[in-house]
Amino acid sequence: MQCPQCAHTVGGRALFCPNCGQRLDTSSGDSESLPTPLDASSGAQEGKGCRRSLLVILVAIVVVLAIVGLGAAGIYFGLRDRSQTERQVAEEHYAKGLTYLADEQYELAQAEFELVLQLQPDHENAQIKLGETQGHLQVQPTATPVLQKETAAVFYADVETAYASGDWEGVLQAADKLIAHDPDYRRGDLDGMLFQVFVAQAQEMLAAGRLEEAIRLYDRALLLQPDNATAQHARNLAAGYVEATAFVNADWVKAAEAFQTLYEIDPDYRDVRQRLVAAHVALGDQAVDDERWCEAAEAYTASLAIQQDEDVRERNQAAMVACQEAPTPTPEPGEPTPGVTVGPQVPSGSFSGRLVERTGIDSGKMYVRGKVLDKDGGGIQGTQVKIQAWDWSAIAVTDGNGQYSFDGLSNPVTYTLSLVTLSSYPFDVEGQWGKISWVDFTEAK
């Protein structure tokens, strides 16, 4: 190579001319064909890259093989654990089957042994015990009439034991078992005990002030003995009391009427006397507020007739004085004259009732009978007649002569009669023992 400055021949790969010091260009000429340090480095890097890729592939292959091996091991050990679990569960059911077999509960034992064989079909002991159990089931005796009767006798004895000890709930539970086993076994005696149990429970509810529950228990008792007058009487008193108390503070007129009815039947029933007095006093106070002095005096007088009270006596005296001093109102044209009772004006086509007569009977029972008559006095067939006392009611239908009948009434109280299918005014009639009360409903002209 020659120096471009002085043309001096320079040998080798000198960077500067030894003659003039000019920098020489070494990028051209033979040097281009020689490998540079950069080229050597690239080749080494390429070799290293190939070796690294091969290593990664080998590692990946090892990882895959490890995963496959672990999966196979997991499946193996999982199947082995599952088999062990099934054997354990099978042994638990086998033990239960043995217990049921020892207790002679053959159906349950059979179910357990069958389950064992589902889990372990080759369980020889379970197969043996299953055959033994099925043999017991095949020879079990069927129920015979003698066995049924003996079982019913045991249940009935349980009823008697509970009844003797006053265990009313025990009586009902034992009776349920007996009826489910044999509903006809000594049914008359059983119903007699059940009736007494219901009545006793009703009395307990009355003593606790739980009248609605007492009424339901009396109803259950009366289903067994519908003609029992004592239970019916107690039931009606409780129902009447519940109805009367519902009117307190809401309608003192109806409250006084309801408590008056109870007072006439049994003046010492619960606190009927005190409640009736309170109702009359409340009516008197309401009348005073409205300056209806005469009505106030009448209410206070009714209260004092039941129970003397100094405060009520003073209020009554003041009301009587005000009543005497109050001017007599002049009736409007068409109004009735004071002191004269005028019956209801019945529109044409409507029916009103009247008590025709009372006739005696030998049975000592109580009846209400009568007829429904048209304008000409002919009987009307197919009319529904309703009788009601407190919350009890019944309906009778007239025959071809227009006659209806309510026989065997159980309480000497005031009954309200009305026609269901025809326009009518209600009519009250008092039931009396040993008599038939004849009440006719007649169509107004």
Residue pairs with C-beta under 8 A, 6 or more apart in sequence:
1 9
1 10
1 11
1 24
1 29
2 8
2 9
2 10
3 9
3 10
3 17
3 19
3 20
3 22
3 24
4 22
4 24
4 25
5 17
5 20
5 22
6 17
6 19
6 20
6 22
8 17
8 18
8 19
8 20
10 17
10 18
10 24
13 26
13 31
14 24
15 23
15 24
15 26
16 22
16 23
16 24
17 24
86 119
86 120
87 119
87 120
89 119
90 115
90 116
90 119
90 120
90 123
90 126
93 112
93 113
93 115
93 116
93 119
94 112
94 113
94 116
94 123
94 125
94 126
94 129
96 112
97 109
97 110
97 112
97 113
97 116
97 126
97 129
97 133
98 109
98 129
100 106
100 108
100 109
100 112
101 109
101 129
101 132
101 133
101 136
104 136
106 133
106 136
106 137
106 140
107 137
109 129
109 133
110 130
110 133
110 134
110 137
113 126
113 127
113 129
113 130
113 133
114 130
116 123
116 126
117 123
117 126
117 127
117 130
120 126
141 147
148 181
148 182
149 182
149 185
151 181
151 182
152 178
152 181
152 182
152 185
153 185
155 174
155 177
155 178
155 181
155 185
156 178
156 185
156 186
156 190
158 170
158 174
158 177
158 178
159 171
159 174
159 175
159 178
159 190
159 193
160 193
161 170
161 174
162 168
162 170
162 171
162 173
162 174
163 171
163 193
163 196
163 197
168 197
168 200
168 201
171 193
171 194
171 197
172 194
172 197
175 190
175 193
175 194
178 185
178 190
179 190
191 224
191 225
194 224
195 221
195 224
195 225
195 228
195 231
198 217
198 218
198 220
198 221
198 224
199 217
199 218
199 221
199 231
199 234
201 217
202 213
202 214
202 215
202 217
202 218
202 221
202 234
202 235
203 214
203 234
205 211
205 213
205 214
205 217
206 214
206 234
206 238
211 238
211 241
211 242
212 242
214 238
215 235
215 238
215 239
215 242
218 231
218 232
218 234
218 235
218 238
219 235
221 228
221 231
222 228
222 231
222 232
222 235
225 231
227 408
227 410
229 410
232 410
232 411
233 410
233 411
236 389
236 390
236 392
236 411
236 413
237 262
237 265
237 266
237 269
239 390
239 391
239 392
240 258
240 261
240 262
240 265
240 390
241 262
241 269
241 270
241 272
243 258
243 390
243 391
244 255
244 258
244 259
244 261
244 262
244 272
244 275
245 255
245 275
247 254
247 255
247 258
248 255
248 275
248 279
252 279
252 282
252 283
252 286
253 283
255 275
255 279
255 282
256 276
256 279
256 280
256 283
259 272
259 275
259 276
259 279
260 276
261 413
261 414
262 269
262 272
262 276
263 272
263 273
263 276
263 306
265 411
265 413
266 272
267 273
273 306
273 307
274 307
276 306
277 303
277 306
277 307
277 309
280 299
280 300
280 302
280 303
280 306
281 299
281 300
281 303
281 312
283 295
283 299
284 295
284 296
284 297
284 298
284 299
284 300
284 303
284 312
284 315
284 316
284 319
285 296
285 315
287 293
287 295
287 296
287 299
287 319
288 296
288 315
288 319
291 322
293 319
293 320
293 322
293 323
293 326
294 319
294 323
294 326
296 315
296 319
296 322
296 323
297 316
297 319
297 320
297 323
300 312
300 313
300 315
300 316
300 319
301 316
303 309
303 312
304 312
304 313
304 316
328 338
329 338
331 337
331 338
336 342
344 352
344 425
346 352
346 425
346 444
347 423
347 444
348 444
348 445
349 423
349 443
349 444
350 422
350 423
350 424
350 425
350 443
350 444
351 372
351 419
351 422
351 423
351 424
351 425
351 441
351 442
351 443
351 444
352 424
352 425
352 427
352 441
352 442
352 444
353 370
353 417
353 424
353 425
353 426
353 427
353 429
353 439
353 440
353 441
353 442
354 427
354 439
354 440
354 442
355 427
355 429
355 437
355 438
355 439
356 370
356 438
356 439
356 440
357 438
358 432
358 435
358 436
358 437
358 438
359 435
359 436
359 438
360 434
360 435
360 436
361 367
361 434
361 435
361 436
362 434
363 434
364 433
364 434
365 407
365 408
365 409
365 433
365 434
366 408
366 409
366 410
366 412
366 431
366 432
366 433
366 434
366 435
367 405
367 406
367 407
367 408
367 409
367 435
367 436
367 437
368 387
368 405
368 406
368 409
368 415
368 417
368 429
368 431
368 436
368 437
368 439
369 403
369 404
369 405
369 406
369 407
369 436
369 437
369 438
369 439
370 385
370 403
370 404
370 417
370 438
370 439
370 440
370 441
371 379
371 398
371 401
371 402
371 403
371 404
371 440
371 441
372 379
372 380
372 383
372 385
372 398
372 402
372 404
372 419
372 422
372 440
372 441
373 379
373 380
373 402
373 440
373 441
373 442
373 443
374 380
374 443
375 443
375 444
375 445
377 442
378 402
379 398
379 399
379 400
379 401
379 402
379 403
380 398
380 402
380 422
381 398
381 399
381 400
381 401
381 402
382 397
382 398
382 421
383 397
383 398
383 402
383 404
383 419
383 420
383 421
383 422
384 395
384 396
384 397
384 419
384 420
384 421
385 395
385 396
385 397
385 398
385 404
385 417
385 418
385 419
385 420
385 441
386 393
386 394
386 395
386 417
386 418
386 419
386 420
387 393
387 394
387 395
387 396
387 406
387 415
387 416
387 417
388 394
388 415
388 416
388 418
389 411
389 413
389 414
389 415
389 416
390 413
394 406
395 420
396 404
396 405
396 406
397 404
398 404
406 415
409 415
409 431
411 431
412 430
412 431
412 432
412 433
413 430
413 431
414 428
414 429
414 430
414 431
415 428
415 429
415 430
415 431
416 426
416 427
416 428
417 426
417 427
417 428
417 429
417 439
417 441
418 424
418 425
418 426
418 427
419 441
422 441
424 441
427 439
427 441
429 437
429 439
430 437
431 437
